[in-house]
Structures are given as C-alpha cells and as structure tokens.
Amino acid sequence: MITRSASVAAVPLTGRASRIESIDLLRGLVMILMALDHVRDYFHADAFLYNPVDISKTDGVVFFTRWITHFCAPVFVFLAGTSAFLVGSRRGKRELSAFLLKRGLWLIVLEVTVINFAWLFNIHFQLILCTVIWALAIGMISLAAFIHLPLRAIIAAGILLIVGHNALDAVHVAGEGADAVGWALLHEARGFAFPAFFLYIGYPVIPWIGIMLLGYALGTQFQAGADADKRHRLLATAGIAAIVLFVVLRWTNVYGDPVPWTTQADGLHTFLSFMNVAKYPPSLLYILATLGPAMLFLAFAEKYKGRIAQYMIALGRVPMFYYILHLYLIHLLAVAAALATGYDFSDMTFTTWVTDSPNLKGYGFSLGVTYLVWIGVVLALFPLCLWYDRYKSTHKDQWWLSYL
C-alpha cells in the first residue's frame, strides 16, 4: 500500500524544490482539466451533435466545460520549456540539446503509435493524428537548436512566432502536395488523404514553438539563487499585461484571432463569442487568454502546501505517464458504456475523430454523468501516478525513466 509519506512527501518543500513544485502544481492542475475534455469527447451526448464552442448551438455550461480545458495544451508546452531550462542548468546546454532532440523524436514515435491507438483503437492506423504530443515534440526539437542562442534572441524569437503568426492567416496552400503538407505542419490545420491512411495535422507548430521558447526563458526565474520577490513581480506583471492585452485586442477586433467576436441575441452568447478564440492553431488571443492567468497562478502558487496541492504536484511530476494512461482508461470506459447502451465494440473504433463518428449519433450521457466519469477517472489514476512518481524518485539511475 502506498502511504502518504512515501508517495507525496518525496521532495522537500523548501528552497529550490519549492519553486519547482509550483511548476508541477500548475502542470498537475491542467492535467486534471485535460481529462475533463477527453471524457467529454467520449461520453457527453451533445459532443456527437455539435461543437461545444459553436455559439449558435451551445450554452454557457457546455461552452465553458470545453473552454476551461483550453489552458491545458499551452500551459503544458510552456512549462515543458521551463523544465527544459532547469534540466539544462544542471546538465549544461550540450547535454540538454542532445536530450531534447532524442526526447522530441521519441515523442513523435509515441504520438503516431501508442497515443494514436489510444484515441482510435484502430489497429490499421487509417487515421494518423498530429496533436499536442506532436507539437510538444517539435517544440523540443526546435528548442534543442534555440538554446544555443543568447537568451534575448530566444525571447525575441518566441514573441515573434506568437505575435506574428496570425499575420499569416490569409495564406493558404491548395492541394495535397508536399508544399501544402509543409504549410499545414507550420500554420494551417487540415487533413490529407494518402493511399494507406489519412493524416490530420491539428497542431501546426509555429505558435507552439514560440510558447516553448518563452517557457524556456521563464526558467531563468526558477533557477537556484533567483530572487523570489522579483520572480513574483515579473509573473504577476506579465500575467496582468497578457490579460489586459487580450481584452483590448479582442474588443477592437483589430488583430490576433482569425474570427472576430460579434454581438449575439443575448448578453451571455455575446460574451461567449468574445471568449471564443481559435485553438487550431492557437491564436495570439488564445495564448494571451490562457498563459496570462497561468502566470498569475505561478506568481502566487508557491505558498500552496496543503495535502491536495501535494497530490497535484506528484501528478504534475509524471505528465506523460498520466497522459497515456488516461487516454486508454477513458476509451476503455467508453467501450464499456457503448456496449451497455446497445452499441457494438466497432462503434468505438474510429477512422475519423471520435465525435465525428456517424455510428455514435444518439450515444452518450448528460453533462452531469460526464463530470462524474471525469472525477472517477482522475481518482482512479492517482494511485498509479503516485506510485510511479515514487518509483522515479527512488530510481534516478535508470535513464529510460526520463523518456516516460
């Protein structure tokens, strides 16, 4: 049996570890939210009928059930950059560069095999998805080169990629040739039909690379000896500035998102339109609206030391382990739910995205049931993640653990 002292208190709560723990706390929080989004994909009846951020069909609860999970991918990538800096501060840039390159290539392999199968349960791999792990992988591979530049150049490149990429929204490459695929990999989410499979690029990488670069730069504020008060002021100022800039740019509809907000039939739906920013790829406004509050959280999170926080910190230390497990558990539970409600196993194997499956129109459960399944999934995964966190902390000599 895993005791609290063995599983949660593996890392001391003082000094440098405390500052790093605030990173793990935020990562653990967004990982819990991430499970909500994926449970919704497989269980909520309305998910198979309309997009939850479709203003013409959604309501406030459904919209924000989806919107709150927007924090997950950008925070995950941003903190991966921060963690990379901290690794480099111990190992040096040359070793970090090699690690990031190998880790990025390994994540691409995981994305198109283990993770792709978790989403679809299709042994023929007729649909290949390039999603968040793909973006994380390309971010790491890119960071392997960028870390050799001066810090100011890294910050400038990150800002340019994030702020400037929406200037390319009007650029499109027609057809399915190599140039179109290349442009989709960089900036325009779309799919391509190949003889043996369909490739869908959901996470074009330009803004994600920018997010990781800025996360790496933030790592300077978490290294040993960094001034805590200065870090808190910087994070609070940056977080507030990002939120204010989001409101100003969104209000004016001048720049930063491909779809302007519009006045709707009522105040609620007008507000939903205002908040409905693009994720594929993440617009400047999407990034401001998510990373701004995330930086505010980091500014004040170091004081959180309670039991719940410690469990979330432990969860945040094993992100890939949790990510893979939660996808398989959610999909297996959805198979059981489908069989119990008159559907076949084949209805839960996919050649399209889950919610686009024509066989599942009419399947699903209420939002309340969806939330209960989400809570159950997170609670079920906690013991395994706590065990793995303890295993990692007591087997640091095993190199392969850094890849999972």
Salt bridges, closest charged atoms under 4 A:
GLU21 OE2 - ARG317 NH1 3.83
ASP24 OD1 - ARG27 NH2 2.68
ASP37 OD1 - ARG40 NH2 2.88
ASP37 OD2 - ARG66 NH1 2.75
ASP41 OD1 - ARG40 NH2 3.29
ASP46 OD2 - HIS44 NE2 3.89
GLU95 OE2 - ARG91 NE 3.95
ASP169 OD1 - HIS187 NE2 3.06
GLU188 OE2 - HIS172 ND1 2.57
ASP257 OD2 - ARG250 NH1 3.88
ASP266 OD1 - HIS269 ND1 3.03
GLU302 OE2 - ARG231 NE 2.88
GLU302 OE1 - HIS232 NE2 3.40
ASP389 OD2 - ARG317 NH2 2.73
